[in-house]
Amino acid sequence: MRLILAEDSTLLREGLVRLLVEEGHEVAASLGDAETLADEVERHSPDIVVVDIRMPPTHTDEGLRAALEIRERRPTTGVLVLSQHVERTYAAQLLAADARGIGYLLKDRVAQVEEFLDALDRIHVGGAVIDPEVVRQLVRRTTHTDPLTRLTPRERSVLDVLAQGHTNTGIGERLHISQSAVEKHLNAVFDKLELPRTTGYNRRILAVLRYLEA
């Protein structure tokens, strides 16, 4: 796949470039800031953009704002936010717009190279890969305004793993329950969140969005 990297740490950026090239991928551009990122995406049409959040010149949220601009211009371009921080406002906007082909991983929680490469593969085919800690921080709300309070603890756990981008098989493996149990809990979640069965709506994505908005 063709990728663009935006990471201000030279050591990490060059390490990622070498890793990706060794794995047979093409790195079309490697940037130390986010100022020209959107233009580089237009120039090279990558499959995925890997971007940090806090980049020059202000080291606040340049990368995440660039990611939002990229998704607005090119909704089918995958975006993997790889950062040490959770920026709740822009992150919620990025994930709520369309969670397909989106990833948000925390650098210090990516323990294995294979985990990073697997995340890219899942994003490339339209999946969503979201660190559980990101999900927890995004959905932190008071219980009296939380529409998810009607869910049982098990249903809440299933939805939490679903929000990380996993399939039914992945949910079952992580929670040690059967496929039929996963389907049963998901259907209960969809019904309790009053998600439509209308053709053209993906209830899984709607459930994740409702989770993020709660």
C-alpha positions as CSV (number, residue, x, y, z in Angstrom):
1,M,0.0,0.0,0.0
2,R,1.1,3.6,-0.5
3,L,1.5,5.7,2.7
4,I,2.4,9.2,3.9
5,L,3.9,9.8,7.3
6,A,3.7,13.0,9.3
7,E,5.8,12.7,12.5
8,D,8.0,15.4,14.0
9,S,10.3,12.9,15.8
10,T,13.0,12.3,13.2
11,L,14.1,9.0,14.9
12,L,10.6,7.6,15.0
13,R,9.7,8.9,11.5
14,E,12.8,7.3,9.8
15,G,12.2,4.1,11.8
16,L,8.7,3.8,10.5
17,V,9.8,4.6,6.9
18,R,12.4,1.8,7.1
19,L,9.9,-0.7,8.7
20,L,7.2,0.0,6.0
21,V,9.6,-0.2,3.1
22,E,11.0,-3.5,4.5
23,E,7.4,-4.8,4.6
24,G,6.9,-4.0,0.9
25,H,5.0,-0.8,1.3
26,E,5.6,2.5,-0.5
27,V,6.2,5.6,1.5
28,A,5.2,8.4,-0.9
29,A,6.2,11.3,1.5
30,S,7.7,11.6,5.0
31,L,7.0,14.9,6.8
32,G,8.2,16.6,10.0
33,D,5.2,18.9,10.3
34,A,1.5,19.0,9.2
35,E,1.5,22.3,7.3
36,T,1.8,20.7,3.9
37,L,0.3,17.3,4.7
38,A,-3.1,17.9,2.9
39,D,-1.3,19.1,-0.2
40,E,1.0,16.1,-0.2
41,V,-2.0,13.8,0.1
42,E,-3.6,15.5,-3.0
43,R,-0.3,15.1,-4.8
44,H,0.4,11.4,-4.0
45,S,-3.1,9.9,-3.4
46,P,-2.0,7.5,-0.6
47,D,-4.0,4.7,0.7
48,I,-3.3,5.7,4.3
49,V,-1.9,8.7,6.1
50,V,-0.1,8.1,9.4
51,V,-0.1,11.3,11.5
52,D,0.9,12.5,14.9
53,I,-1.3,15.1,16.8
54,R,1.1,17.6,18.3
55,M,3.4,18.8,15.6
56,P,5.2,22.1,14.6
57,P,4.8,25.0,14.8
58,T,2.7,25.1,18.0
59,H,2.7,21.4,19.0
60,T,-0.9,21.4,19.9
61,D,-3.4,19.7,17.5
62,E,-2.0,20.4,14.0
63,G,-1.9,16.8,13.0
64,L,-5.5,16.0,14.0
65,R,-6.8,19.1,12.3
66,A,-4.9,18.0,9.2
67,A,-6.5,14.6,9.4
68,L,-10.0,16.1,9.5
69,E,-9.2,18.2,6.5
70,I,-7.9,15.1,4.6
71,R,-11.0,13.1,5.4
72,E,-13.2,16.0,4.3
73,R,-11.4,16.2,1.0
74,R,-10.8,12.5,0.4
75,P,-13.3,10.4,2.5
76,T,-11.8,7.1,1.2
77,T,-8.3,7.9,2.3
78,G,-7.4,5.9,5.5
79,V,-6.1,7.8,8.5
80,L,-4.1,6.4,11.4
81,V,-3.5,8.9,14.2
82,L,-0.5,7.7,16.1
83,S,0.1,9.8,19.2
84,Q,1.0,10.0,22.9
85,H,-2.1,12.0,23.6
86,V,-5.9,11.9,23.3
87,E,-7.4,15.1,22.0
88,R,-11.0,14.6,22.7
89,T,-12.7,17.4,20.7
90,Y,-11.1,16.8,17.3
91,A,-10.8,13.0,17.8
92,A,-14.6,12.8,18.4
93,Q,-15.2,14.8,15.2
94,L,-12.8,12.5,13.2
95,L,-14.4,9.3,14.5
96,A,-18.0,10.5,14.4
97,A,-17.9,11.6,10.7
98,D,-17.3,8.1,9.4
99,A,-15.4,5.5,11.4
100,R,-14.5,3.4,8.4
101,G,-10.8,3.5,7.5
102,I,-9.9,5.3,10.7
103,G,-7.4,4.4,13.4
104,Y,-6.3,6.1,16.7
105,L,-3.5,4.4,18.5
106,L,-1.4,5.6,21.5
107,K,2.3,5.3,20.9
108,D,3.2,3.9,24.3
109,R,0.5,1.2,24.1
110,V,1.6,-0.2,20.7
111,A,3.6,-3.1,22.1
112,Q,4.5,-5.0,19.0
113,V,5.4,-4.2,15.4
114,E,2.9,-6.7,14.2
115,E,0.2,-4.8,16.1
116,F,1.0,-1.6,14.1
117,L,1.2,-3.5,10.8
118,D,-2.1,-5.2,11.5
119,A,-3.8,-1.9,12.3
120,L,-2.7,-0.6,8.9
121,D,-4.1,-3.7,7.1
122,R,-7.4,-3.3,8.9
123,I,-7.7,0.4,8.1
124,H,-6.7,-0.3,4.4
125,V,-9.8,-2.5,4.0
126,G,-12.1,0.0,5.7
127,G,-11.9,-1.2,9.3
128,A,-11.6,1.0,12.4
129,V,-8.8,0.5,14.9
130,I,-9.2,2.5,18.1
131,D,-7.2,2.1,21.3
132,P,-9.4,1.2,24.3
133,E,-7.9,4.1,26.3
134,V,-9.0,6.5,23.5
135,V,-12.5,5.0,23.6
136,R,-12.7,5.3,27.4
137,Q,-11.6,9.0,27.3
138,L,-14.0,9.9,24.5
139,V,-17.0,8.3,26.2
140,R,-16.4,9.7,29.7
141,R,-19.7,11.3,30.7
142,T,-21.9,11.6,33.7
143,T,-24.3,8.7,34.0
144,H,-27.5,10.7,34.1
145,T,-27.0,11.9,30.5
146,D,-25.6,8.6,29.2
147,P,-28.1,6.7,26.9
148,L,-25.9,3.6,27.4
149,T,-26.9,3.1,31.0
150,R,-29.7,0.8,29.9
151,L,-27.1,-1.7,28.7
152,T,-26.0,-4.6,30.9
153,P,-22.3,-4.8,31.9
154,R,-21.7,-7.6,29.3
155,E,-23.5,-5.6,26.6
156,R,-21.4,-2.6,27.5
157,S,-18.2,-4.7,27.2
158,V,-19.2,-6.0,23.8
159,L,-19.9,-2.5,22.6
160,D,-16.5,-1.3,24.0
161,V,-14.7,-4.0,22.0
162,L,-16.8,-3.2,18.9
163,A,-15.8,0.4,19.2
164,Q,-12.2,-0.6,18.9
165,G,-12.9,-1.9,15.4
166,H,-13.1,-5.7,16.0
167,T,-15.3,-8.2,14.1
168,N,-17.7,-10.6,15.9
169,T,-14.8,-13.1,15.9
170,G,-12.5,-10.6,17.5
171,I,-15.1,-9.7,20.1
172,G,-15.6,-13.3,21.0
173,E,-11.9,-14.0,21.4
174,R,-11.3,-11.0,23.6
175,L,-14.3,-11.6,25.9
176,H,-14.1,-15.4,25.8
177,I,-17.7,-15.9,24.6
178,S,-19.2,-17.7,21.7
179,Q,-20.2,-16.2,18.3
180,S,-23.8,-16.8,19.1
181,A,-23.4,-14.9,22.4
182,V,-21.7,-12.0,20.6
183,E,-24.6,-11.8,18.1
184,K,-27.1,-12.0,20.9
185,H,-25.5,-9.2,22.8
186,L,-25.0,-7.0,19.8
187,N,-28.6,-7.4,18.8
188,A,-29.6,-6.4,22.3
189,V,-27.3,-3.4,22.1
190,F,-28.8,-2.3,18.8
191,D,-32.4,-2.6,20.1
192,K,-31.7,-0.8,23.4
193,L,-30.0,2.1,21.5
194,E,-33.1,2.1,19.1
195,L,-30.9,1.8,16.0
196,P,-32.9,1.5,12.8
197,R,-33.1,-1.7,10.8
198,T,-33.6,0.3,7.6
199,T,-31.7,-0.8,4.5
200,G,-28.7,1.5,3.9
201,Y,-27.8,1.9,7.6
202,N,-24.9,0.0,9.2
203,R,-26.1,-0.7,12.8
204,R,-22.6,-1.5,13.9
205,I,-21.2,1.9,12.9
206,L,-24.3,3.6,14.3
207,A,-23.8,1.9,17.6
208,V,-20.2,3.1,17.8
209,L,-21.2,6.6,16.9
210,R,-23.9,6.6,19.6
211,Y,-21.3,5.3,22.0
212,L,-18.9,8.2,21.1
213,E,-21.7,10.8,21.3
214,A,-23.1,9.5,24.6
